[in-house]
């Protein structure tokens, strides 16, 4: 526990009492009401004697689990299966959350404990593999029985130790490699020995627990992936091909937009235009409820932030180094830091003015790494994170280099050309430049004076509607009476806690409950792969 949290508990008696109660598994009055509500509501969905299983990761975040457990219960009844949670870290469990899960028909919990035979196999595999891993590329590309385990080990290391890149000389990497092999062996055998109908992971595409386990299930045992969250539902029949599913989704935005009537298309473009104008005006949190700061506003900083030269100005928009750089695939580099090093090298061969800008929400660790990078590359200048893109455009910045990110549909509206080096949300449209190979990327950067992307703003408004209105949520009222009302009534810092359950109970109706179940059954029965949309389930 952090010193800051300890001080908070000491000087806040109510918070201390709440923390102790949760630790001991003693529910508050409001939580007890929620538990009793669940037991009454879901009693007919229990299948305690079923032989088949539905497996999901133990993820104690109220906003997510409220919706996921609806979906899990619908599946349990449909397939006559019992619901079982799993974890690879025993410390994630708590007595209070065990009670929440039990009230929602979770019958058992699977903790990863290896048998003696499995431990021997892990040891042999580790010794065999370790001798072959000489470089970061070797680790990244590692496969076990055909399953691409390397990327998950690689990104687990980044997040677990908050590192910008993998250091093969760091002894800690050995622990992560062994953890990856243990997870592979344990869950391979578990799926082999049990009739698992589906796997549900809170964050598919992200590291060992959330990505490797579904990957093993899908690739080796043809177990599909289903999940749901506060805004939509998801189905991937082949979870090990998650990246392919994401690419297919992004590339078919325009194709699916064309299925709308002319009137619907016009309305969609107007909506996208209005929302983007709000975002570019500097309004915080427009269709990004997690954001606490804006990179856009019309006000200029206290002074000029770029050099007064005739050189072409290039802006590099950085990423959080440790946060799953390969989550949507196609990255031309192993990670974001390798990308930065590449730009540092190629910058020395150019006569451009190079700048780096972090997001206003940048974490202290990433900010420290960026500053060190700038110190080591004197041809780069660090732009204050609060500087708006409008100011940078007025000071002559025309070209932005990033891997993927929202500036790809924001900055072109300001007259800037965005060049991506990975798969990205916008890849189905033509208002960015997407490098497919390292050779193409280098050629583009070496000839930026000839690169000036002409765009049709309507394409961007169309994309924005498809991405944020169609594929990010089924509808405002698909789960709660109004998602926007929920965002207004429950503060961001409360959305992982039991305040969400209080909000749900306060607004609960049996008719709405049955409607949610009906929509979930409609989506399952449709067989539609990918993200649920209002067109698929006819909201």
ZICORKA-V594562 format. One record per residue. RES is the residue in three letters. PHI is phi as a letter, one per 30 degrees, with the letter a starting at -180 (none if undefined). PSI is psi in degrees with one decimal (none if undefined). Layout:
BEGIN
RES;PHI;PSI
RES;PHI;PSI
END
This chain:
BEGIN
UNK;none;136.3
UNK;d;156.0
UNK;d;-37.7
UNK;d;-42.3
UNK;d;-37.7
UNK;d;-45.6
UNK;d;-39.5
UNK;d;-42.4
UNK;d;-38.3
UNK;d;-42.2
UNK;c;7.1
UNK;b;90.3
UNK;e;-40.7
UNK;d;-41.7
UNK;d;-37.9
UNK;d;-45.6
UNK;d;-42.0
UNK;d;-42.7
UNK;d;-43.1
UNK;d;-42.9
UNK;d;-44.5
UNK;d;-39.9
UNK;d;-39.3
UNK;d;-5.8
UNK;i;27.0
UNK;c;109.9
UNK;d;147.2
UNK;d;172.5
UNK;d;-43.6
UNK;d;-37.4
UNK;d;-37.1
UNK;d;-38.1
UNK;d;-39.7
UNK;d;-42.3
UNK;d;-45.1
UNK;d;-38.8
UNK;e;-46.5
UNK;d;-43.9
UNK;d;-37.8
UNK;d;-41.8
UNK;d;-39.7
UNK;c;9.8
UNK;d;-31.9
UNK;d;-1.8
UNK;c;-5.1
UNK;d;140.4
UNK;b;61.6
UNK;d;-26.3
UNK;c;2.3
UNK;d;147.1
UNK;d;-31.2
UNK;d;156.2
UNK;b;150.9
UNK;c;122.5
UNK;c;131.0
UNK;b;154.4
UNK;d;138.0
UNK;d;112.5
UNK;b;87.8
UNK;d;68.9
UNK;b;112.3
UNK;e;-42.8
UNK;e;-41.4
UNK;d;-46.5
UNK;d;-28.0
UNK;e;-45.1
UNK;d;-42.3
UNK;e;-40.5
UNK;d;-26.2
UNK;e;-52.8
UNK;d;-40.1
UNK;d;-41.8
UNK;d;-38.7
UNK;d;-44.0
UNK;d;-41.7
UNK;e;-44.7
UNK;d;-39.7
UNK;d;-39.0
UNK;c;6.8
UNK;h;60.1
UNK;b;153.1
UNK;c;150.2
UNK;c;128.6
UNK;b;130.2
UNK;c;160.3
UNK;b;157.4
UNK;a;157.1
UNK;c;-7.2
UNK;b;110.0
UNK;d;-20.3
UNK;d;-11.6
UNK;d;-21.5
UNK;d;153.2
UNK;b;154.3
UNK;d;-38.4
UNK;d;-39.5
UNK;d;-30.1
UNK;e;-39.8
UNK;d;-39.1
UNK;d;-49.0
UNK;d;-41.1
UNK;d;-36.8
UNK;d;-18.5
UNK;c;20.6
UNK;i;21.4
UNK;d;115.7
UNK;d;-40.1
UNK;b;167.8
UNK;b;133.7
UNK;c;112.0
UNK;c;137.1
UNK;d;107.4
UNK;b;117.9
UNK;d;141.8
UNK;d;169.6
UNK;d;-40.8
UNK;d;-42.1
UNK;d;-38.5
UNK;d;-38.8
UNK;d;-42.9
UNK;d;-42.8
UNK;d;-43.4
UNK;d;-45.6
UNK;d;-44.2
UNK;d;-41.2
UNK;d;-47.7
UNK;d;-38.6
UNK;d;-45.0
UNK;d;-44.9
UNK;e;-37.4
UNK;d;-18.6
UNK;c;-11.1
UNK;c;92.2
UNK;c;-26.3
UNK;b;169.8
UNK;d;-35.3
UNK;d;-39.8
UNK;e;-45.0
UNK;d;-47.9
UNK;e;-39.6
UNK;c;6.1
UNK;d;134.1
UNK;b;145.2
UNK;b;119.6
UNK;h;37.0
UNK;i;-8.7
UNK;c;127.7
UNK;d;93.2
UNK;c;-21.4
UNK;d;-43.8
UNK;d;-35.6
UNK;d;-37.3
UNK;d;-45.7
UNK;e;-50.3
UNK;d;-23.3
UNK;d;-41.8
UNK;d;-46.1
UNK;e;-48.4
UNK;d;-42.0
UNK;d;-38.8
UNK;c;6.7
UNK;h;56.8
UNK;c;149.9
UNK;d;-25.6
UNK;a;169.0
UNK;d;135.4
UNK;c;107.9
UNK;d;-14.7
UNK;d;-5.6
UNK;d;121.7
UNK;d;-22.4
UNK;d;-24.4
UNK;d;-29.8
UNK;d;-37.6
UNK;d;-41.2
UNK;d;-40.2
UNK;d;-46.3
UNK;d;-39.8
UNK;e;-43.1
UNK;d;-42.5
UNK;d;-40.5
UNK;d;-44.9
UNK;d;-43.7
UNK;d;-50.9
UNK;d;-46.0
UNK;d;-50.7
UNK;d;-29.4
UNK;e;-47.7
UNK;d;-37.1
UNK;d;-46.3
UNK;d;-32.6
UNK;d;-33.2
UNK;c;-7.7
UNK;b;151.2
UNK;d;86.6
UNK;c;120.6
UNK;d;-34.3
UNK;a;159.8
UNK;c;137.3
UNK;b;119.9
UNK;b;137.2
UNK;d;-27.7
UNK;b;67.3
UNK;d;144.6
UNK;j;-0.8
UNK;b;100.5
UNK;i;-162.1
UNK;d;-59.9
UNK;d;-47.1
UNK;d;-24.6
UNK;c;-42.7
UNK;d;-41.4
UNK;d;-49.7
UNK;d;-32.9
UNK;d;-44.5
UNK;d;-45.8
UNK;e;-45.5
UNK;d;-48.1
UNK;d;-39.1
UNK;c;-22.6
UNK;b;9.3
UNK;h;35.2
UNK;c;124.7
UNK;d;165.1
UNK;c;128.8
UNK;b;148.4
UNK;a;171.7
UNK;a;156.3
UNK;b;-172.3
UNK;d;-16.2
UNK;c;-20.2
UNK;a;-173.5
UNK;b;159.2
UNK;b;143.5
UNK;b;121.2
UNK;b;108.5
UNK;d;-23.9
UNK;b;82.7
UNK;d;-23.1
UNK;d;-10.9
UNK;c;32.3
UNK;e;-45.0
UNK;d;-40.2
UNK;d;-38.8
UNK;d;-41.8
UNK;d;-44.3
UNK;d;-44.4
UNK;e;-42.6
UNK;d;-51.9
UNK;d;-37.0
UNK;d;-12.4
UNK;c;9.1
UNK;e;-51.1
UNK;d;-40.2
UNK;e;-41.6
UNK;d;-30.2
UNK;d;-36.8
UNK;d;-14.3
UNK;d;-13.9
UNK;d;156.7
UNK;d;164.7
UNK;e;-42.1
UNK;d;-41.7
UNK;d;-38.9
UNK;d;-44.5
UNK;d;-43.4
UNK;d;-40.1
UNK;d;-43.4
UNK;d;-40.3
UNK;d;-43.8
UNK;d;-46.7
UNK;d;-41.0
UNK;d;-46.1
UNK;d;-42.6
UNK;d;-41.4
UNK;d;-35.4
UNK;d;-37.6
UNK;d;-47.6
UNK;d;-42.8
UNK;d;-14.7
UNK;d;-11.0
UNK;j;1.0
UNK;d;132.1
UNK;d;139.9
UNK;i;15.9
UNK;d;107.9
UNK;h;23.0
UNK;b;73.2
UNK;d;-19.9
UNK;d;-13.8
UNK;d;142.6
UNK;c;1.5
UNK;a;154.9
UNK;c;145.6
UNK;c;9.0
UNK;b;133.9
UNK;a;161.6
UNK;d;-6.7
UNK;d;139.2
UNK;d;152.5
UNK;d;178.8
UNK;d;-21.9
UNK;a;177.4
UNK;d;138.9
UNK;c;-9.0
UNK;c;165.3
UNK;d;150.8
UNK;c;88.8
UNK;b;172.3
UNK;c;1.1
UNK;d;151.7
UNK;d;134.4
UNK;c;126.3
UNK;c;129.5
UNK;c;126.3
UNK;c;120.7
UNK;c;113.2
UNK;d;171.7
UNK;b;167.6
UNK;d;114.5
UNK;e;-37.8
UNK;c;-1.7
UNK;c;76.1
UNK;h;66.0
UNK;d;-23.0
UNK;c;22.2
UNK;d;-25.0
UNK;c;9.0
UNK;i;176.4
UNK;i;2.1
UNK;d;132.1
UNK;d;-3.0
UNK;b;165.7
UNK;d;-34.1
UNK;a;177.0
UNK;d;-32.6
UNK;d;-40.5
UNK;d;-37.0
UNK;d;-44.8
UNK;d;-43.2
UNK;d;-38.4
UNK;d;-45.5
UNK;d;-36.0
UNK;d;-40.2
UNK;d;-47.6
UNK;d;-24.7
UNK;d;-29.5
UNK;d;-17.1
UNK;c;6.6
UNK;c;168.2
UNK;c;32.5
UNK;d;161.0
UNK;c;120.7
UNK;c;134.2
UNK;b;150.7
UNK;b;136.3
UNK;b;128.8
UNK;c;167.9
UNK;d;148.7
UNK;e;-25.5
UNK;d;15.7
UNK;e;142.3
UNK;d;154.1
UNK;e;-37.8
UNK;d;-45.6
UNK;d;-40.6
UNK;d;-41.0
UNK;d;-42.2
UNK;d;-41.6
UNK;d;-43.5
UNK;d;-39.0
UNK;d;-40.3
UNK;d;-44.9
UNK;d;-38.2
UNK;d;-35.2
UNK;d;-13.1
UNK;b;90.4
UNK;d;-6.0
UNK;d;1.5
UNK;c;146.3
UNK;b;141.4
UNK;c;123.7
UNK;d;134.7
UNK;e;133.3
UNK;e;-24.9
UNK;d;-6.6
UNK;d;132.4
UNK;d;155.1
UNK;d;-27.7
UNK;d;-43.0
UNK;d;-42.7
UNK;d;-37.7
UNK;d;-41.8
UNK;d;-27.3
UNK;d;5.3
UNK;j;5.5
UNK;d;123.7
UNK;c;-21.5
UNK;b;132.3
UNK;b;130.5
UNK;c;128.0
UNK;a;171.5
UNK;d;-55.0
UNK;a;154.1
UNK;l;170.1
UNK;d;-19.8
UNK;d;-14.5
UNK;d;-25.4
UNK;c;0.8
UNK;c;-53.7
UNK;d;-31.1
UNK;e;-27.2
UNK;d;-14.4
UNK;c;3.0
UNK;j;22.0
UNK;c;145.5
UNK;c;123.8
UNK;c;128.9
UNK;c;118.8
UNK;c;153.3
UNK;b;27.8
UNK;a;169.1
UNK;e;149.4
UNK;a;165.0
UNK;e;-26.0
UNK;c;6.7
UNK;d;-10.0
UNK;d;1.8
UNK;b;-179.6
UNK;b;24.1
UNK;c;2.4
UNK;b;170.6
UNK;c;123.3
UNK;c;113.7
UNK;d;129.0
UNK;c;-24.2
UNK;b;162.6
UNK;d;-35.6
UNK;d;-42.9
UNK;d;-40.2
UNK;d;-46.5
UNK;d;-39.9
UNK;d;-43.2
UNK;d;-48.2
UNK;d;-35.5
UNK;d;-15.2
UNK;b;38.2
UNK;d;-25.5
UNK;d;-18.3
UNK;c;1.1
UNK;c;112.6
UNK;b;96.6
UNK;d;124.9
UNK;c;129.5
UNK;b;159.5
UNK;c;110.0
UNK;e;-30.4
UNK;d;-33.1
UNK;d;-40.8
UNK;d;-41.8
UNK;d;-38.6
UNK;d;-49.2
UNK;e;-46.7
UNK;d;-40.7
UNK;d;-47.4
UNK;d;-43.5
UNK;d;-42.4
UNK;c;-24.9
UNK;c;-34.8
UNK;c;-48.5
UNK;c;-10.0
UNK;c;-23.1
UNK;a;147.5
UNK;d;-52.7
UNK;a;165.7
UNK;d;-28.1
UNK;c;20.4
UNK;d;-35.4
UNK;c;-64.3
UNK;d;166.1
UNK;e;-34.9
UNK;a;121.2
UNK;d;-38.3
UNK;d;-38.0
UNK;d;-40.6
UNK;e;-46.2
UNK;d;-34.3
UNK;d;-36.7
UNK;d;-26.7
UNK;c;115.2
UNK;d;153.0
UNK;e;-41.9
UNK;d;-9.6
UNK;c;-6.7
UNK;d;-11.0
UNK;c;-11.4
UNK;c;-172.6
UNK;d;-5.4
UNK;e;-31.5
UNK;d;-42.0
UNK;d;-38.4
UNK;d;-44.8
UNK;d;-43.1
UNK;d;-46.7
UNK;d;-41.0
UNK;d;-33.6
UNK;c;9.5
UNK;d;140.9
UNK;b;146.5
UNK;d;-36.4
UNK;d;-43.1
UNK;d;-41.7
UNK;e;-48.2
UNK;d;-32.3
UNK;d;-41.8
UNK;d;-46.2
UNK;d;-41.1
UNK;d;-44.2
UNK;d;-38.8
UNK;d;-42.4
UNK;d;-38.4
UNK;d;-42.7
UNK;d;-44.8
UNK;d;-46.2
UNK;d;-26.9
UNK;d;-28.2
UNK;i;7.0
UNK;d;128.1
UNK;d;150.8
UNK;j;-146.9
UNK;d;136.2
UNK;d;137.1
UNK;b;165.9
UNK;d;-25.2
UNK;d;-34.3
UNK;d;-43.7
UNK;c;7.9
UNK;h;54.4
UNK;d;none
END
